Each structure stands twice: as structure tokens, then as C-alpha cells.
């Protein structure tokens, strides 16, 4: 089998510096890469890092493989920018018509690292919506300089990490060029001005790049205390000019597994005006197997309406948390549906009863969007402008929120700790919009 090599188009640009010249490099050891970095000052400079900044913390041995800075004698899979020396995943260099750009950002401990690991190559697929299946496959680029997809984002000073993946659905292939931005640089403008300005420069480079569609995802953890800093004020920096190209922005709402049922009685009383919604909540509270019935979509529509109509959520946070608990338990219950109907996950989602799974998932997403907006309104309103814009007449989906749990309530040592629930939801949205 021939070794995979990477080619670049004449319109390819480096997202870090905007350069248009590239070179192939060989694969070596991470400690070799670390030694050579001292002779590549432009690599740190274009990331807003001081010359003496450490880039790989708590890794004294640097024992993994890593593409080096040497010039390869023959074409390889690994390509660096000739100007800033950045390692560029192949997905940044190919044809624009089959490429989407994915920008993710979030504050520390938002769950972004665990979610990204699942995006690249999940170790287990127990709670994914449409996988495992032969219809959908992922082929990630293994290296996220200075790390790998096995360890994509430990504590590091680097404000931006590049990653890439080819997503294939049947015969259609989509390249996902990913940029992971550390949200803290937007909240530390006085202490790291160079890093902040470099991030803004990189975002300008992205606006000049050609791609089929832009996905901007803010990773936000569920936080009933409303005390965390969030990243919702970045919209003006991350999106393109209105109408310039397709843009889809939303939230990956993590840590929903931490929501608790504060009062079953109050939850049922809130839903009492809708027989369908109250019956749904009652089944979930009782742990029934038949959470989903013929009235599920109607029930979630009533649930969404009741959440949106209620005023003064700040004084009813326990009820709001109980509703969030209900959302997460619905997500967990969905996992059993495909097997109940004797179908694979992807078939149940896409084709069974004209895409029954997709209808159920999108009804649940609408509830998630309403709940997230309620929490945001009860807090600092970080995402209020984005919510208002996405709820304008004619929008396809009101404020897209991708609900996600990162830890399971049952921790019996079966290896499930930290695996995302519905961790492939973004991939399904990319396929729906672009595939």
C-alpha cells in the first residue's frame, strides 16, 4: 500500500500567517521537534508567544511521534508553512468546495478537550446517535501540534490549535478543517495583549480563506451557579461579514449529566397545562422504558413553549435545573430506541419511518435551545445577541444548541467515564447542511 501524501491547491493559504508556500516534512520524535523549535522563532511569534515560552507542559520525555521541522526528501503526509513553520492538517490545503471550517472555543474546564477527543475518534460509541455504522466513517489527521488526537489539549500556552478530519457518508466526503481557540485569551487582554492580537490576526486570515461553510461552536458547560466566565461575546470576532458565505453558529452545551431533579412535584406542576409534556416527564421520572411514544414531538413542542413563555427564571432556578435533568434523561433514553426497532443507529436516524430518529433528536435540540436561552437570560446574558439573531423570522432552527453529557451517572468501572453522550451530533449537523 502506497504511503499517503498531501497535496495543496494553488489557492491554499496558511490559517496562522496567511502564507501560500509550503513544504513536506518527515515524521520524527516529539523530543526532536522540541529541540528544533528553538531554531524556529517564527513558530512562537505567530502565536503571540514569547521566545522563552514553554509549549509542552508536564511532558518531560516527549515520547510520542511528531512531524519535525526538517525538509523531507520526498512528498509525505505532513506539510508545514514555509513562512511561519506551522504544521497544517491536510484538510486546510484541499479543494474549498468539499471543505468546511470548524471553529471551536471555550473557557477552561468547559469539556472541550473531552468533546474534541470524541469528535476525532471516540474510544467507545455507546451513546452516539448514528454510529457505529459502515455508512459513516471518520479519518482524522493524527497530529495537533504540539500534541496528537490521543491527547489534544492539555494545559499549554498555545492559544490556537489546528486539527483536521475527513468525514465520509456513503460516497460523499467532507473535509473538516478545525481550529480550536482557547477562550481565555479574549478575557486576558491586559495580560497577554500579543496573544490576543495574534488570535485576531488569525481570524482575519480565516475570513480570506475559501471554504464551503463555516461552523462556529462555543463550548459552554451547564452551570447552575451561573458563576463561570463564558465566551458568548466573541460573535463579532468569529463570524464573517453578513452574506459573505454560509455560516452556522451555536453552542455545544456540556456537563448536562450534572443537572439534578430538584423537585418532581414542581416539575410536574409546571407542565400540568400540557397533558403530553406532563406524561413525558412522568415516564422519565418513573424510569419507564417507553419514554418515546407517538406524542413525543407534541410533548417537546409544548415543553419548549412553556419554557419560552415563563418569565422570571432567576427566581426559579431549581425548576430550571429539573427541566435540564429531564432533557438529559431523554438523551440517555434515546440510546435504546434503534435496538428496540431492530435497526442500526444510522438507519434509525436517517431512513426508518422517514427519519424517525432525526425527528426525535431535532425535537430534543429545540428543547435544549429553549433551556439554554433560559439559563443565559437568568445569568449574564452572554449569548443574548446570538439568540435574538437566530430566532429572527425565517431561521432554520432557533438558536442551535448541541446538548452533550460528558460523564455518566453510573460509574461501575466499565470504561464509560468521560465519554460524551450525543458526541456525534455536530457531525450529523454538518452532514445535514453540507452533505
GUTORFI-183723 format. One record per atom (N, C-alpha, C): residue in three letters; x, y, z. Coordinates in pm, whole numbers, plus 50000, padded with zeros to 5 digits. Layout:
ALAXYZ...
END
This chain:
UNK500844987950000UNK500005000050000UNK500875012550000UNK500595021849905UNK501395033849893UNK501205042950013UNK502275049950050UNK502185059150163UNK501325071150125UNK500485075750217UNK499625087250192UNK500465099850185UNK500235107850082UNK500915120750070UNK499875131850060UNK500285143750099UNK499385155350097UNK499775164849985UNK498785169149907UNK498995179249805UNK498215191749843UNK498635203049790UNK497915215349818UNK497505222149687UNK496375229049691UNK495885236049574UNK496585249549561UNK496445255749445UNK497115268649424UNK496485279749508UNK495265277549556UNK494605287649639UNK494805285049789UNK495565274849826UNK495735271349968UNK496445282650042UNK495995285050165UNK496605295250249UNK496805289650390UNK497845294450456UNK498075290650595UNK497145298750684UNK496375292350771UNK495465299850858UNK496185307850966UNK497425304450996UNK498165311251102UNK498755324451053UNK499385324350935UNK500055336450888UNK499545341250753UNK498725333350685UNK498255337050552UNK499205333350440UNK500285326350471UNK501275322550370UNK500735312950266UNK501385312650150UNK500935304150040UNK502015294649990UNK503125293550062UNK504195284350025UNK504335273750134UNK504525261250092UNK504515250150186UNK505635240350152UNK505935231550247UNK506955221350225UNK506615208750304UNK506975197350248UNK506755184650316UNK507835182550422UNK507435176450532UNK508375173450640UNK508205158850681UNK509235152850739UNK509135138750780UNK508565137350920UNK508225125250955UNK507775121951090UNK508965118151175UNK509065123951294UNK510155120751384UNK509635119151526UNK510465122651622UNK510075121651762UNK509745135451816UNK508885135751916UNK508485148551974UNK509645155552043UNK510585147952099UNK511715154652162UNK512615161252057UNK512705155051937UNK513435161451828UNK512745174351787UNK511425173651774UNK510645185551741UNK510885196551844UNK510895192851972UNK511055202552080UNK512435209152073UNK513455201552039UNK514805207252026UNK514895216651906UNK514275212551794UNK514335220851674UNK513535233751689UNK512565233951776UNK511715245651792UNK512525257951832UNK513635255951901UNK514465267151943UNK515015274851823UNK515115268251708UNK515635274651586UNK514515279151493UNK513275278851544UNK512125283151465UNK511365294051541UNK511975305651564UNK511315316051645UNK509995320851585UNK509865319751453UNK508625324451390UNK507425316051434UNK507645303451470UNK506535294751513UNK505855300651636UNK506655305051734UNK506075311051855UNK505585325251827UNK506325332651747UNK505965346651723UNK504575347751661UNK504275339051566UNK502965339751500UNK501835334751589UNK502155329751706UNK501135325751803UNK501075335251923UNK501815346251913UNK501805356052021UNK502495351252146UNK503465342252131UNK504175336652246UNK505565342852258UNK506035345352380UNK507415350052397UNK508405339252357UNK509605343252326UNK510605333952273UNK510925322652370UNK510845325352501UNK511195315152601UNK509985307552653UNK508825308952589UNK507605302452638UNK507685287352620UNK507245280052721UNK507125265652709UNK505825262252637UNK505865252052553UNK504675248452476UNK504175234452507UNK504945226352579UNK504505212852615UNK504755211052764UNK503705212552843UNK503845212152987UNK503715197953039UNK504415195153149UNK504275182453220UNK504535170353132UNK505375172153031UNK505705160952942UNK507225160152928UNK507945155953032UNK509405156653029UNK510035147652924UNK509375136452889UNK510015127052798UNK509635129552652UNK508505135752627UNK508065138652490UNK508245126252402UNK507625115352443UNK507935102252385UNK507125098852260UNK506165107352221UNK505345103752106UNK506005108251975UNK505465103551863UNK505935107951733UNK505365121651700UNK506095129351621UNK505645142651583UNK506365146751453UNK505685152451355UNK506365157751237UNK507385168351277UNK508595167051226UNK509675176151264UNK509685188251172UNK510725196551186UNK510875208451100UNK511815205850984UNK512365193850972UNK513285190850863UNK512545190850728UNK513275193650622UNK512725192650488UNK512775178150443UNK511625172750404UNK511575158750363UNK512135157250221UNK512895146550194UNK513445144550059UNK512385140649957UNK511265135250004UNK510155131349915UNK508855136349975UNK507795135949897UNK506495140249945UNK506015131250058UNK505425137350162UNK504905129850276UNK503475134550305UNK502875129050408UNK501545133450450UNK501595146650525UNK502785150450572UNK502905161550666UNK503465173950597UNK502795185250617UNK503125197650546UNK503245209050646UNK504285217050629UNK504455229150709UNK504415241550619UNK503965252550677UNK504015265350610UNK505475269750602UNK505905274350484UNK507285278550468UNK507575291650539UNK506535299150573UNK506735312150637UNK506755311250789UNK505715305450850UNK505615305150996UNK505945291551055UNK506215281550972UNK506615268051014UNK505505260151081UNK504255264651070UNK503145257451133UNK502855244351060UNK502555233951136UNK502115221351080UNK500645222651041UNK500325219850915UNK498975222050863UNK498315208650833UNK497225205250899UNK496475193250861UNK496085193850714UNK496055182450646UNK495745182350502UNK494425189050468UNK493475189150561UNK492155194550533UNK492185209750508UNK493255216550548UNK493375230750521UNK493895233650381UNK494345223450311UNK495075225650186UNK494335221050062UNK493185214350078UNK492485208349965UNK491505217749898UNK490615211949816UNK489625219649743UNK488595225849838UNK488285238449815UNK487385245649904UNK485955240349897UNK485525235549783UNK484125231549767UNK483755219549852UNK484745211649894UNK484455199949977UNK484965201750119UNK485195214250160UNK485785216850291UNK484905226150372UNK484705222750498UNK484055231750592UNK485055235650699UNK484915247650748UNK485795252650853UNK485045252150985UNK485625245651083UNK485025244351216UNK485885251751317UNK485305261851381UNK485975269251488UNK485295265751619UNK486055261151716UNK485515258451849UNK486295266551951UNK485585271552051UNK486245279052156UNK485475277452285UNK486165278252396UNK485535276852526UNK486535279752636UNK486015283252751UNK486865286152865UNK487415273152925UNK488435273953013UNK488975261753073UNK487915253653146UNK488065240553141UNK487195230953209UNK485755231553158UNK485595235653034UNK484255235752975UNK483905222252914UNK484855212952909UNK484615199952849UNK485035199152704UNK485735209452655UNK486105209952514UNK487075198852476UNK488045195852561UNK489035185552530UNK488375171952515UNK487525168252610UNK486865155252603UNK485955154552482UNK485275165452452UNK484385165652337UNK485185164252208UNK486335171252198UNK487155170352077UNK487695156252057UNK488075149652166UNK488545135752154UNK487475127052091UNK486235129052132UNK485135121352074UNK484915125151928UNK485125137651895UNK484945142151757UNK485945135051666UNK487195133751710UNK488215127751625UNK488025112751609UNK487985105751721UNK487935091151715UNK487495085851850UNK486195084551873UNK485715080352006UNK486175066252041UNK486625064452164UNK487075051352207UNK485925041452213UNK484745046152254UNK483545038052256UNK482395045952195UNK481405038952146UNK480325045452073UNK478965042152134UNK478965040552263UNK477765036152333UNK476625046252323UNK476915059052334UNK475875069152338UNK475955078752220UNK476485074152106UNK476465082151985UNK475145079951913UNK474715089851837UNK473395089351775UNK473375080251653UNK474365081751564UNK474315074851436UNK475455065051415UNK476275062751512UNK477385053351499UNK477285042851609UNK477925031251594UNK478795027251482UNK478005022751361UNK478545025051244UNK477895021151120UNK478915021551008UNK478635013750903UNK479505013950786UNK479185025750695UNK478055032650719UNK477655043950636UNK478475056350664UNK478895057950790UNK479625069950832UNK481005065750880UNK482025072550833UNK483385069750879UNK484135082750901UNK485105082250993UNK485935093851024UNK487385090050999UNK488115099050937UNK489545097050914UNK490275109550960UNK490635110251089UNK491265122451141UNK492755123051109UNK493265135051096UNK494705137051091UNK495215135851234UNK496225127751254UNK496575123351389UNK497245134251473UNK497815144251408UNK498675153551482UNK498005167151501UNK498035171751626UNK497555185051663UNK498725191851733UNK499525198451656UNK500805203651707UNK500615212551829UNK501325209551940UNK502435200051954UNK502025186352009UNK500755182651998UNK500285170152054UNK499655161451945UNK498855151751987UNK498185142751895UNK496705142051934UNK495905135051854UNK494485134151886UNK494255125552010UNK495245117652049UNK495105109852172UNK495215118852294UNK495815130452279UNK496005139852390UNK495975153952332UNK494795158552287UNK494755170352201UNK494965183752268UNK494655185252397UNK494665198752453UNK494945198752602UNK496135194152642UNK496485195752783UNK496795210452811UNK497095213652932UNK497385227552964UNK498615232052886UNK498445241752802UNK499515246652717UNK499305261452693UNK500375268552663UNK500295282952640UNK499825286252500UNK499745276652412UNK499405279352273UNK497935283352262UNK497625294952205UNK496235299552203UNK495385293152095UNK496015287351992UNK495255281651881UNK495885268451840UNK495045258251826UNK495485245151780UNK494725241651652UNK495425235651555UNK494825231751428UNK494605216651425UNK493455212551375UNK493185198251360UNK492365196151233UNK492305183851187UNK491575181051064UNK491025166951062UNK489975164950983UNK489345151750972UNK488565150950842UNK488575139250780UNK487715136650665UNK486515128550713UNK485335133850688UNK484075127350725UNK483435121850598UNK483165108850598UNK482595102350480UNK481235096550514UNK480245099950433UNK478895094450446UNK478535088250313UNK478395074950312UNK478215067450188UNK479385070850095UNK479125077449984UNK480215080649891UNK480625095349896UNK480025102949983UNK480325117249991UNK481365119750100UNK482425126950064UNK483495130150159UNK483525145050186UNK483635148850313UNK483715162750354UNK484965164450440UNK485815173850402UNK486985177050484UNK486605187350588UNK486925184450713UNK486655193750823UNK487985199350870UNK488215212050841UNK489415219050887UNK489065225951018UNK489685221751126UNK489285226251258UNK490305235351325UNK489805245551393UNK490645254651470UNK490065255551611UNK490875252151708UNK490485252451848UNK491105264751912UNK490275274251954UNK490755286752013UNK490545286252163UNK491585289252238UNK491455289952383UNK490745302952419UNK489545301552474UNK488725313152500UNK489315322752601UNK490225318052686UNK490735327052790UNK491515338752732UNK492035337552609UNK492795348752555UNK491905360852532UNK490595358852516UNK489695370052495UNK489335376852626UNK489665370552737UNK489365376152868UNK490635380652941UNK491775380452872UNK493045384052934UNK493775394252847UNK493035404252801UNK493615413452703UNK494715422052762UNK494675424552893UNK495705432952954UNK496955425252989UNK496825412053008UNK497985404153049UNK498645397152932UNK497895394352825UNK498505387752709UNK498075395052581UNK498435407852569UNK497965415252450UNK498485409452320UNK499725404852317UNK500275399352193UNK499505387052150UNK499205378252246UNK498465366052213UNK497065369452164UNK496435379052227UNK495085383152187UNK495105388852046UNK496065397552018UNK496125403551885UNK496465393251779UNK497285383451813UNK497615373151715UNK496385364751683UNK495565362051782UNK494335354551755UNK493435362451660UNK493335375551681UNK492525383851591UNK493105383851450UNK494425384051438UNK495055383451306UNK494735370251237UNK494765359251313UNK494455346251255UNK493005345751208UNK492105351751285UNK490705352151243UNK490545360151113UNK491355370551095UNK491325377950968UNK491795368950854UNK492825360850878UNK493285351550775UNK492185341750737UNK491435337350835UNK490365327650808UNK489295333750718UNK489005346550736UNK487995352950653UNK488405353150507UNK489715353150481UNK490195353450343UNK490295339650281UNK490185329150360UNK490285315550308UNK488975311350242UNK489095302650144UNK487925297450075UNK487495284350139UNK486205283350168UNK485645270950221UNK484155271050192UNK483545259350198UNK482135258150161UNK481215263750269UNK481595261950394UNK480715266450502UNK481515268050630UNK481055276950714UNK481715279950841UNK480825275450956UNK481415267851048UNK480735263751171UNK481495269651288UNK480815277551369UNK481415283451489UNK480685277851610UNK481405270751695UNK480795264151810UNK481435269251939UNK480595274052030UNK481025278352162UNK480755266852260UNK481785261952325UNK481635250952421UNK481345257052558UNK480145254252610UNK479685260652734UNK479195249752829UNK479705249152951UNK479245238953046UNK477965243153116UNK477145233253149UNK475995235753236UNK476505240353372UNK475975251553421UNK476465257353546UNK475295263553622UNK474675256053712UNK473525261453786UNK473885273053878UNK475175274753909UNK475575286053994UNK475665299153915UNK475735298253782UNK475835309853693UNK477045318553726UNK478105312453778UNK479265320053823UNK480455319253728UNK480385310653627UNK481525308853539UNK481615320053436UNK482865322853395UNK483055331253277UNK482745322953154UNK482035328853060UNK481745322052934UNK482305330052818UNK481995325652700UNK482695330352583UNK481725336352482UNK480555340452528UNK479505344252436UNK479645357652368UNK480655365552402UNK480785378652341UNK481735378752222UNK482075367052168UNK483055366352060UNK482445366951921UNK481135368051912UNK480475366651783UNK481085375851678UNK481335388351711UNK481835397851612UNK483215394051562UNK484005387151642UNK485345383151600UNK485315370751512UNK484395361751537UNK484475348651476UNK483685347051348UNK482685355251325UNK481845353451207UNK482325362551094UNK481935358950972UNK482295366750855UNK481305378150835UNK481565386250734UNK480645396950701UNK479295391050660UNK478185397850692UNK476865392350658UNK476745389050510UNK476275376950482UNK476035372750345UNK477265368650267UNK478455368550330UNK479665365550254UNK479755350750220UNK479275341950308UNK479265327650283UNK478445321050392UNK478205308150374UNK477405301050474UNK478055301250611UNK477295304550712UNK477815304750849UNK476775298950943UNK477205290151031UNK476305283551127UNK476995284251261UNK476365290851355UNK476965292251487UNK476015287351593UNK476565281451696UNK475745276151802UNK476585272351921UNK475985264852011UNK476615261352139UNK476665246252154UNK477795241352200UNK477895227652249UNK477735228552401UNK476605224052450UNK476245225752591UNK476645213052666UNK477745213752740UNK478325201952802UNK477915200752949UNK478325189553009UNK478125186753151UNK476645186253192UNK475765183053097UNK474355182053133UNK474095170553230UNK474995160953235UNK474845149853329UNK474845154553474UNK475335166653499UNK475405171753637UNK474085177853684UNK473135179653594UNK471835185153634UNK471085175153722UNK470395180053822UNK469675171553917UNK468185174553915UNK467415164353948UNK465975165953965UNK465735171854104UNK465445184654111UNK465315191354239UNK463955188654304UNK462915187854223UNK461585185154277UNK460705179654165UNK460335166854178UNK459435160954079UNK458075167554082UNK457615171254200UNK456305177454213UNK456265190954141UNK457295199154161UNK457315212154095UNK457445210653944UNK458215200853900UNK458365198453757UNK457025194853693UNK456305185753755UNK455015181453700UNK453985192753708UNK454065200853812UNK453135212153824UNK453365222353713UNK454625224653680UNK454955234053573UNK454415229253438UNK454415216153418UNK453985210453290UNK452515206653288UNK451785209753395UNK450415204753411UNK449475209553300UNK449765221053239UNK448865226153135UNK448975218553004UNK449975209752994UNK450125201352874UNK450095186752917UNK449055179652880UNK448965165452917UNK450115157452857UNK450505160752733UNK451575153152666UNK452915155452736UNK453255168152767UNK454525171152831UNK454575165452973UNK453475166453047UNK453435161053183UNK453575145953181UNK452945139353084UNK453045124753075UNK454465120553040UNK455125128152953UNK456525125352919UNK457405126453043UNK457255137153118UNK458055138953239UNK457765127953341UNK456525123853353UNK456165113353447UNK456855100253411UNK456895096953282UNK457555084653239UNK459055085153270UNK459665096653246UNK461095097953272UNK461375096853422UNK460565103453503UNK460755102953649UNK460635088653701UNK459695081153646UNK459475067353690UNK460495057653632UNK461335062353540UNK462315053353478UNK461695043553382UNK460595047353319UNK459885038353228UNK460705035853102UNK460455024453039UNK461155021052916UNK460585028252794UNK459335032452802UNK458655038452687UNK458665053752696UNK459855059652711UNK459945074252717UNK459415080452588UNK459715074152475UNK459295079352346UNK458005072352302UNK456985080252273UNK455735074852220UNK455285083452102UNK454095080952052UNK453605087951934UNK453385102951958UNK453325106952085UNK453085120952118UNK454355128152164UNK455515121952142UNK456765127852192UNK457025141552129UNK456925142751999UNK457205155551933UNK456235166251982UNK454965162851997UNK453995172452050UNK454345176352193UNK454795166452271UNK455155169152410UNK456335178652419UNK457365176352338UNK458535185152342UNK458205199052288UNK457275199852192UNK456865213052143UNK456185220952255UNK455335214352333UNK454695221052447UNK455735224852553UNK456675215852575UNK457735218552673UNK458545230852631UNK458905231452505UNK459645242952454UNK458835255852473UNK457555255352439UNK456695267152450UNK456575271852595UNK456395262552687UNK456235266252828UNK457515272652883UNK458665267452844UNK459935273252890UNK460095287252835UNK459765289252708UNK459945302352647UNK458955312652702UNK457775308352739UNK456755317652786UNK456965322152931UNK457635314153008UNK457775317453150UNK458735329153169UNK458375338153256UNK459205349553291UNK459805347353430UNK460915354153457UNK461485353953591UNK462155340853627UNK462945335353536UNK463625322753567UNK464655324353680UNK465135336253700UNK466145338353805UNK465635333953942UNK464335335053964UNK463755331054091UNK463275316554091UNK463525309353983UNK463035295553972UNK464135286353917UNK465335287853968UNK466455280353914UNK466355265453944UNK465765261654058UNK465605247454088UNK464715240753984UNK463635247453947UNK462755242053844UNK463485241153710UNK464265251353678UNK465015251353553UNK466035239953550UNK466645237053665UNK467585225853671UNK466845212553655UNK465665211253712UNK464885198953695UNK464525196853549UNK464205207453479UNK463915206453335UNK465155202253257UNK466315207253298UNK467575203353233UNK467875188653260UNK467595184053382UNK467715169753414UNK466815161553323UNK465605166153301UNK464675159153213UNK465245158053071UNK465815168953022UNK466445168852889UNK467515157952880UNK468395157452980UNK469495147752973UNK468985133452982UNK467995130953062UNK467465117353072UNK466795113152941UNK466195122452870UNK465655119352737UNK466785115452643UNK467895122752648UNK469035119452563UNK469555105352592UNK469655101852719UNK470135088452756UNK469135077752707UNK467845080552720UNK466835070852681UNK466855068052531UNK467245077952453UNK467265076252307UNK468175064752265UNK469195062052343UNK470175051952307UNK469555038152283UNK468445035052352UNK467845021752342UNK466885020452225UNK466545031652159UNK465505031052056UNK465875022851933UNK467045024851871UNK467335017151749UNK467225002151769UNK467774996951879UNK467704982551903UNK466264977951925UNK465444986251986UNK464044982552009UNK463324980251877UNK463684988151775UNK463034986751644UNK463864978151548UNK464914971751602UNK465744962351526UNK466404969151405UNK466944980951429UNK467664988151326UNK468994993051383UNK469944995251294UNK471175001551334UNK470965016351363UNK471935022451430UNK471775036351471UNK471555045751352UNK472385044351248UNK472285053351133UNK470975051151057UNK470585038351039UNK469335035550968UNK468135041251044UNK468155039851177UNK467055045251257UNK467005060351245UNK468165066651242UNK468225081251236UNK467805086551099UNK468265080050992UNK468075085650858UNK466875079950781UNK466605066950791UNK465655060850697UNK464435054450762UNK464545048950883UNK463395042150943UNK462245051950964UNK461085048550912UNK459895057050921UNK460215071450879UNK460895072450765UNK461235085450707UNK462075094050801UNK463055087650865UNK463955095050952UNK463395098151089UNK462805087951154UNK462215090051286UNK463245094951386UNK464425089051383UNK465455093151478UNK465825107751465UNK465955112451342UNK466305126451320UNK465205135651373UNK463945131951354UNK462835140051406UNK462875140851558UNK463155129451624UNK463195129351770UNK464365137551823UNK465525136151757UNK466715143451800UNK466505158451784UNK465935162651672UNK465765177051650UNK464695182851742UNK463685175051776UNK462725179751876UNK463405181852010UNK464325172852045UNK465075174152169UNK466015186152164UNK466635188552048UNK467515200152034UNK466755213252054UNK465515213952011UNK464735226152030UNK464475228652179UNK464215217852253UNK464055219252398UNK465375224152460UNK466485218452414UNK467795222552466UNK468035237352440UNK467685242152321UNK467875256352288UNK467035265352380UNK465795261352406UNK464935269252494UNK465485269552635UNK465955258152685UNK466505257652821UNK467805265552831UNK468675264352731UNK469925271852734UNK469645286752735UNK468695291152652UNK468355305352649UNK467805310052784UNK467045301452851UNK466515305052984UNK467645306553084UNK468615297353083UNK469765298553172UNK470575311153141UNK470765313853012UNK471525325652972UNK470815338353018UNK469505338753003UNK468735350453044UNK468745352153196UNK468815340853269UNK468865341553415UNK470255344953466UNK471255344453377UNK472615347853414UNK473005361553363UNK474165362053294UNK474695374853246UNK474265377953103UNK473575368853039UNK473145371252902UNK474285371252803UNK475295362552824UNK476445362052735UNK476055359652590UNK475025351552569UNK474665347552433UNK473385354352384UNK472925364452455UNK471655370752419UNK471625376052276UNK472675383052227UNK472615387852088UNK472505376551987UNK473265365752009UNK473225354451917UNK471855347751919UNK471265346652036UNK469945340452048UNK468895348751973UNK468935361951991UNK467975370551923UNK468115369451772UNK469355369451723UNK469585368851579UNK469085355751520UNK469335344751590UNK468965331651535UNK467465329051545UNK466735336951623UNK465295335051636UNK464505344551546UNK465215351551456UNK464525360351362UNK463675352051267UNK462615357651211UNK461775350251116UNK462585344750999UNK462305332350962UNK462975326150850UNK464175317750887UNK464585317851013UNK465715309551053UNK465305294851053UNK466295286351021UNK466005272051007UNK465785265351142UNK466555268951241UNK466445262751373UNK466755273351476UNK465875275051573UNK466075285551672UNK467295282851758UNK468275291451746UNK469505290951825UNK469995276651844UNK470745271251751UNK471195257251760UNK472005254651886UNK471545245351965UNK472265240952084UNK472465225852073UNK473705221552081UNK474025207352074UNK474225202352216UNK473225195952275UNK473345191352414UNK474315179552423UNK475075179152530UNK476105168852543UNK476375166152690UNK476415153452727UNK476865149552860UNK478265143852850UNK479065146052951UNK480445141452946UNK480765130653049UNK479905128953147UNK480125118653248UNK478825111453273UNK478925098853305UNK477735090953328UNK477415090153477UNK476145089153506UNK475725088153645UNK476145074953707UNK476195064353627UNK476635051253673UNK478115049653644UNK478935047853748UNK480375046453730UNK480815033253788UNK480505022753715UNK480825009353764UNK482135003953713UNK482985012953660UNK484285008353612UNK484225001553477UNK483185004553396UNK483074998153265UNK483735006353155UNK484495016753191UNK485215024553093UNK484425035753031UNK483235038653080UNK482395048753020UNK482655062653076UNK483405064053182UNK483615077053243UNK484205086853141UNK483565098353129UNK484105108753043UNK483745107452896UNK483025097152857UNK482625095952717UNK481415104752689UNK481455112652583UNK480325121652557UNK479055114252517UNK477955119552562UNK476635114952519UNK476195124152405UNK475805118352293UNK475475125752171UNK476685133552121UNK477865127652134UNK479095134452091UNK479235135751941UNK478415128651862UNK478495129951716UNK477435139151659UNK476755146551743UNK475655154951695UNK476145165651598UNK477305171451622UNK477825181451531UNK478095175551393UNK478645163251388UNK478915156951259UNK477625155051181UNK476555151351249UNK475265149551183UNK474735162851130UNK474975173751205UNK474555186851157UNK475365191151036UNK476675188051035UNK477495191150919UNK477005183450796UNK476695170650814UNK476185162750704UNK474835168050656UNK473995172050749UNK472675176950711UNK472775189750629UNK473685198550667UNK473775211450599UNK474655210950475UNK475675202450478UNK476655202850370UNK476715189950288UNK476195178950344UNK476325166050276UNK475135162250192
END
